[in-house]
Amino acid sequence: MGVDSITEITDLGFSKGTIVETIVTTYNVDGQANAAPMGVTMENSQCIVLRIYTSSLTYKNLNSKKCGVINITDDVELFYRTAFKEADTNDKLPQNWFEKAKIIDAPRLRAADAHIEVAVINIKQFDDERADVVCDVKNVQASNIFPRAYCRALFATVEAIVHATRVKVFIAHDDKRKREQALRLLETIKECNDIVNRVAPNSHYSEIMTDLHQRINSWRAKAESLR
């Protein structure tokens, strides 16, 4: 599979004011590669903003190293395993999933369809829990891939994974509003699950949704035990 350089991130589906789901890769303090699903927004063709929880490892890495890679993929397995690293040995991702970025000091996912290398130029506090990390685009590369047929199960599964990362944090939160938000997100996840079961039963997508449902049940049980 060949690789072409691309000068505009708009060629990858980015548009101003639109959140796109990606996987952001950074180096930890110990030099290990880290990856986490993250919605990002384009300010212009050279500027991308990541709104990140300041308690997250990705935020700490970006704040320390001042660079990272935004990986573009529609591989549900990558989204799932980078979102819930406890699915992997010792809560760490296989390091052979990664390779060094071309220009900046950050890792990138070998299996991603495209890579956007960015440098942090500003960090602005958004609220008590999140900050906007403003990044300058340094390099963009994309693979030549065959077009893929649209399947609603793929996007429903990614949507459920993204919501589940918030449920995990909110379901046992001290703030009642956060717990109520978790319940609303659970309803959305149920709708996503219904789509997967309808259009892709007995598929890889349904296997991930089943595993996700088990994880959610364990979070709910733990939250109940703390009350």
Backbone hydrogen bonds, N-H to C=O, Kabsch-Sander energy under -0.5 kcal/mol:
donor,donor_aa,acceptor,acceptor_aa,energy
4,D,142,A,-2.4
6,I,140,V,-1.5
9,I,45,S,-0.5
11,D,8,E,-1.3
12,L,9,I,-1.7
13,G,10,T,-1.5
14,F,9,I,-1.3
17,G,42,M,-1.4
18,T,15,S,-1.9
20,V,40,V,-2.5
22,T,20,V,-0.5
22,T,38,M,-2.2
23,I,71,N,-1.9
24,V,36,A,-2.8
25,T,69,V,-2.7
26,T,34,N,-2.1
28,N,32,Q,-3.1
31,G,28,N,-1.7
34,N,26,T,-3.1
36,A,24,V,-1.7
38,M,22,T,-2.8
40,V,20,V,-2.4
41,T,49,V,-2.4
42,M,15,S,-0.6
42,M,18,T,-0.6
43,E,41,T,-0.5
43,E,47,C,-2.6
44,N,47,C,-1.4
47,C,44,N,-1.7
48,I,135,C,-2.1
49,V,41,T,-3.3
50,L,133,V,-2.4
51,R,39,G,-0.6
51,R,49,V,-0.5
52,I,50,L,-0.8
52,I,131,A,-2.7
54,T,129,E,-2.6
56,S,53,Y,-1.8
60,K,56,S,-1.9
61,N,57,L,-2.6
62,L,58,T,-2.6
63,N,59,Y,-2.7
64,S,60,K,-1.7
65,K,61,N,-3.5
66,K,61,N,-0.5
66,K,62,L,-1.6
68,G,118,V,-1.9
69,V,25,T,-2.1
70,I,116,I,-3.0
71,N,23,I,-3.0
71,N,69,V,-0.7
72,I,114,A,-2.7
73,T,71,N,-0.5
76,V,74,D,-0.9
79,F,75,D,-1.7
80,Y,76,V,-2.8
81,R,77,E,-2.7
82,T,78,L,-1.8
83,A,79,F,-1.5
84,F,80,Y,-2.3
85,K,83,A,-0.5
87,A,84,F,-1.9
88,D,85,K,-2.2
91,D,88,D,-1.7
92,K,89,T,-2.0
97,W,94,P,-1.8
98,F,95,Q,-1.5
99,E,108,R,-2.2
101,A,106,A,-2.9
106,A,104,I,-1.6
108,R,99,E,-2.7
110,R,97,W,-2.9
112,A,109,L,-1.0
113,D,72,I,-2.2
114,A,72,I,-1.4
115,H,141,Q,-3.0
116,I,70,I,-2.2
117,E,115,H,-0.6
117,E,139,N,-2.9
118,V,68,G,-2.8
119,A,136,D,-2.2
120,V,66,K,-2.1
121,I,134,V,-2.9
122,N,134,V,-1.5
124,K,132,D,-2.6
126,F,130,R,-2.3
127,D,130,R,-1.9
131,A,52,I,-2.6
132,D,124,K,-3.6
133,V,50,L,-3.4
133,V,131,A,-0.7
134,V,122,N,-3.0
134,V,132,D,-0.8
135,C,48,I,-2.9
136,D,119,A,-3.1
137,V,46,Q,-2.3
138,K,117,E,-3.4
139,N,117,E,-1.4
141,Q,115,H,-2.3
142,A,4,D,-2.2
143,S,113,D,-3.1
144,N,2,G,-2.2
145,I,143,S,-0.9
154,L,151,C,-0.9
155,F,151,C,-1.0
156,A,152,R,-2.3
157,T,153,A,-2.3
158,V,154,L,-2.2
159,E,155,F,-2.2
160,A,156,A,-2.1
161,I,157,T,-2.3
162,V,158,V,-2.5
163,H,159,E,-2.3
164,A,160,A,-2.4
165,T,161,I,-1.6
166,R,162,V,-0.8
166,R,163,H,-0.7
167,V,163,H,-2.1
168,K,164,A,-2.4
169,V,165,T,-0.7
170,F,166,R,-2.9
171,I,167,V,-2.6
173,H,170,F,-1.8
176,K,174,D,-0.5
178,K,175,D,-0.6
179,R,175,D,-1.7
180,E,176,K,-2.3
181,Q,177,R,-2.0
182,A,178,K,-2.1
183,L,179,R,-1.6
184,R,180,E,-1.8
185,L,181,Q,-2.4
186,L,182,A,-2.0
187,E,183,L,-1.4
188,T,184,R,-1.7
189,I,185,L,-2.5
190,K,186,L,-2.1
191,E,187,E,-1.8
192,C,188,T,-2.2
193,N,189,I,-2.5
194,D,190,K,-2.2
195,I,191,E,-1.8
196,V,192,C,-2.3
197,N,193,N,-2.6
198,R,194,D,-1.5
199,V,195,I,-2.7
200,A,196,V,-2.6
203,S,200,A,-0.8
206,S,200,A,-0.5
207,E,203,S,-1.9
208,I,204,H,-2.0
209,M,205,Y,-2.2
210,T,206,S,-2.2
211,D,207,E,-2.2
212,L,208,I,-2.7
213,H,209,M,-2.4
214,Q,210,T,-1.8
215,R,211,D,-2.0
216,I,212,L,-2.5
217,N,213,H,-2.2
218,S,214,Q,-1.8
219,W,215,R,-2.1
220,R,216,I,-2.5
221,A,217,N,-2.3
222,K,218,S,-2.1
223,A,219,W,-2.4
224,E,220,R,-2.4
225,S,221,A,-1.9
226,L,222,K,-1.0
226,L,223,A,-0.5
227,R,224,E,-1.0
